[in-house]
Amino acid sequence: MSVRVRRILLLSLAVAFAAVLAGCLGPAATTPTQPAGPPAKVRLGYFANITHAQALIGVARGDFQRALAGSELDAKIFNAGPSVVEAFFAGELDLAYIGPSPAVNAFAKSNGKAVRIVGGSAANGVAIVARKDSGIARLEDLKGRRVATPQFGNTQDISARIYLTQTLGATLKEKGGETEIVTVANAEQLGLFKSGQIDASWVPEPWGARLVQETGAVVLAEEKDLWPEKRFCSAVVLVSTKFLAEHPATVEAFLRAHAEVTRWVREHPAEAAPLVNAELKKLSGKALSDAVLQQAFARIEFTTDPLEASVRSFEERARALGMLKPGPDLKDLFALEMLQKLRAEGVAP
């Protein structure tokens, strides 16, 4: 066989093999940065807290499912932010309602690649309460006591650590001091208050109001009292960067529904509160009393504004505590173009 004929045969075999391989693999996959069609499923994370009222209402009334059209909504409940961050890193979430500190943590630990804030959800709504027989009458009395927060590294945990160590000058027990921070799920704090195992708690609503009503706890202050303008971010809407790049239309549709629910909650608090209460009962097995519901709602501002300056403050606090190493600038954490569009349309309050 001549060299020329052998080359022709080899070329023919290569072409045939390539055709078979192409048939097995199918059409070329969409690149991660190229928008794709609507996803089959949208995985949403949120907490059974009143600061996540829009999530509770949007899921319960079907606002999000309608906005997502052909995509199935898969909603999941979490206790606190760090567990949500773990779910994002494991590829188990697309969107979430979350506190600013865990959002910053996710951004920093992924070198600015994993997540983006596309809007705000709530401001304030955090209470600092003391057990009725603890002898604690003011914030300064927290020094040397056992203070509970929902989870290590979550927004309330960072605020408590900063106040205790920097404002009060306390040394934490983990570093040889007498002041102890006990990280325990919100729902479990009620029993610990009643048994006297913790002295105070730094918690989001409705848990602060519940501790007051169900254990006789005393409100020492609202966390907003410790902020210069008495206003800080307590919850944002966070999205996976990959999901945002692949499904921008879906993210915008969700954000529009979130903005519409936010406006409705602000304009109809008397209707929103019992709806949130019904959803909390379904999730926790127990409805809130009217007193708890009124106290909790009164402490929260529902807004689409992520209050960027306060989020930056939470980053500085986390770095001061050694929870974050130097990382990317937070300017890339905020992807607010869709929110600005909704504001221009008069949709986002």
N, C-alpha and C positions, 0 to 999 in steps of 0.2 A: 504494500500500500504506500502510495507516494506521500511525501510530507504535506503537500497541499490538500490532499483528500483527508488525511488525518486531522488537519486543522479545521476543515469544514465540519467533520463529524463532531469534534470536541465542542465547537461553537454551537452547533445545533443542540447538543445535549445540555449545554449551559443555559441556553434560551428556554428549553423545555423545563428544566429544573426550576428556573426562576418563575415561570408561569405557574407551575404546581404550587410552589411556595407562596406566591401571591394569593392564590386561591385559598390556601389553608389559613393564611393570616387575615384575609379580608381587606377592606379598605384601610388606608392609613389612619391611625388614631389621632384624635384632636389634641393639639398641644395644650399644655396646662394654662397658657396665657391667652388662648384663643377662646372667646365666648362660645359656649355650646348651647344646645336646646335645654328646655326645662328638665331638671333632674327628676328621677322617679320618686325620690324621697328627700325631704328636708328634715334634718335632725336638729331639734331645738332643746336647749337646756335652760332651766330656770329653777327658782327656789319657792318654797311655800311660805313666802314672806310678803307682807303688804307692800314693801318697796318694789316688788315685782308684780304689782297689780295688773299692769297692762298684759303681762304674760298670762296671768291667771284668767283674766277676762277674755283675751284674744283666743285662748285655747278653748275655754268653756263655751263661748258664744259661736265659735266657728269662724271668727273674723280672719284668722290666719289661713285656715284651710281654704276659704273662699278666695282669698287673695292669691294663693299659690296655684290656683287653677288645677291643672292636671297632676301636680306633684302631691304625694302623700305626706302629711305632717306627722312626724314621729317625735312626740314631746316627752322629755325625761325630767324628773325631779332630782335635784341635788341639795345637799345640806349647806355647802359653802363654796367659795370661789376656787380654792386650790384643787378640789376634786373635778371641777369643770375644766380647769387648765389641763389636768391629766387626760381628760376625755378628748380635748382638742388635739393634744400631742399624739394620742393613740389613734387619731383619725375617726373618732366616734361621734363628733359633733360638727355641725355646719354653722349654727348660730346659737347665741346664748345671751341671757340677761345675767350680768355679773357685776361685782363690785370693781371699782377702779384699780385697787391694788393688785388683785390677781390678773387683771387685764394687762397692767404694766409688766408684771412678772412674766407672763406668757410671751409678751413682745420682746423683753430683754433676753430671756433664756433662749429664745429662738433666733437671736441676733437680728431681730426686726422682721423675721420672715413669716411667722405663723399666723398672726391675727391682726385685725384692724378694728378700731372703734368706728361705727357708722352713725351712731347717735346716742343721745342720753336717754335715761328712763326715769330716774328719780334723784331728788336732792334731799339732804338731811334725813330724818327718820331713824336716828340712832339715839338710844337712851342709855344713860349710865345710872344704874340703880343699885341700892344697898339693901341687904337683908334687914328686916325691921328690928331685930335684936342684936345687930352686929356692933352697935356703938359708933357706926360711921354716920356722921352728920353733914359732912362736906367733902369735896373732892380731895382735899389735902389729907383726909383721914385714910385714904386708900393705901398710903405708904405702910408697908409691913403687913398687908392683908392678902387674902386669896381672892383674886379677881378672875372671873371667867370670861372667855371670848369664844366665838363659835368654832374657829379652826386656826391652827398656826398659819400665819402669813396672810390671813384674809384681811379685809379692809378694817374691820373693828379691832382685830388683833394688833395690827400695825399702829393704829391710833392710840390704843391703850398702852402699848409698849413705849411709844414716844412720850406720851404724857407722864407716865410713871417715872421713866428714867431721866428725861430731859427737863420737864417742868418741876417734878417733885424731887428729883435727884435720888430716886430710889435705886438700889442695886437688886436685880432680880435673883431669885433663889437659884436659878440655873447657873448664875455666876457667883454664887457664894453669899448672896444677900438674903434678906428676910421677906421681901415682897415676891409673891408667887402669882404667875399667870397660868390659869388652868384652862386648857383648850378642850371644850366639850360641846357637843351638838346642842343647838338651841333648845330643842324639845326636852333634853335631859337636864337642863339647868333648873327647871321647876322643882324636881325631886331633890336636887342638891341644895337648893335654897331652903326647902322645908326641913331637911335633915341637918342643916347648919354646916354642910361641908364646904360651902363657898360663902364669902362675905359680900361680894358685889359682882356685878355683871355689866359688860359693855356690849350691848346687843341691838340688832335692827328690830324694827317693828314687824309683827305685833308682839314680839317676845318681851320687850320692855314693859308694855302695858299689861301683858299677862302676868308677869312677875309681880307687878303692883297689885293687881286685882285678886290674884289667886294665892299669893303668899304674904301680902301686906308689905311688900318691899317699898322703899322710899326712893323717889327720883331725885338724884343729886344734881343732875344737869342733863341737858341734851347736848350731843357732841357739837352741834352747830354753834353753841355758846363759846366754844374754844377756837372758832374760826374768825378771822378778822371781819368778814362781811356777813357772818352768821349764815353762810350758805356754802355747801360743799357737795360734790358729786357722791352719790351713794350707790348708783347703779347705771350701767351703760348697756348698749346693745353691741355685742362683739360678734365678729364673723371670721371664719377661716379665710385666710388670704387666698388660698387655692380655690375655695368655693366662690369667693367674690370675683376672681378672675374668670372662672369658667361659667358662672351663672349670674352675671350682673343684673339681668332683668328680674330674676327671681328675688335677689336681695332687695332691689328697689321696690318690688311688689310687697315684700314683707315689711319693709321700712315704712311704706305708705300706710299699710294696715296698722302698724304700731303707732304712727303719728295720729291716725284717725281715732284709735282707741284712747290715746293720751288726751286728745282734745275732749273726747266724750267724758272721760273720768273727771277732768277739770271742771267741765260745765254741768255735770250731773253727779256730784259726789253722793247725794242721798240715794241714788239708784245704784251707783258703782259699789258702795260699801257692802250692802247685803249680797251682791253678786260675788264679790271677792270672798265674803264670809262663807257662802255656800260651797265655793270651790275649796277653801281651806278645810271645811268639814269633810269634804269628800276625800281629800288627800291625807288628813291627819286623824279623821274619825271624830273630831270635836269642833263645834262651831265656837266662835268667839262671843263673849257677852257684848251687849250693846255698849257698855262703858269702855271695854277694851277697844272695840272697833272705832268708836269716836275719838278716843285718845290717840290711837295709832294713826288714823287718817289725818288728824290735826297736825301731826308732827312731820308729815311728808309733803313735799312739793313734787308733783308729777310733771315732768318736762322732757322735751326732746333734746335740750341743750346738755351736752356732756360736761359743761363747765371745765374746760380744758386747763385752766390755771390750777384748779384744785387737784386735778389728776396729776399734774406735774409735781404738786406738793407731795402727793402720796409716793411718787417715785423718789423724791429727795428723802422722805422719811425711811423708805425701804433701804436706800443706800446707807443712810446714817446708822441703821440697825445691822448692817452687814448682810442683809438678805439679798441684795443685788450688787453685782459687780459693775464697773463702768461698762456701758454698752451704747447702742445706737441712740441717736437723738429721737425724742418722742414725737417730733413733728411728723414722722412717717407712720406713727401709730394711728393717727386720725385720718380717716378717709370720709370726709364730710360733704363731698360734692353732691351726693344724692339728697342729703338732708337740706343742703342749701337750695336745691331745686324745689323740694317740697315746701320750704319756707317761702320761696318766691311765688309759689302757687297758692299760698295761704293755707296749706294743709297742716304743716307742722307747727305746733304752738311753742 
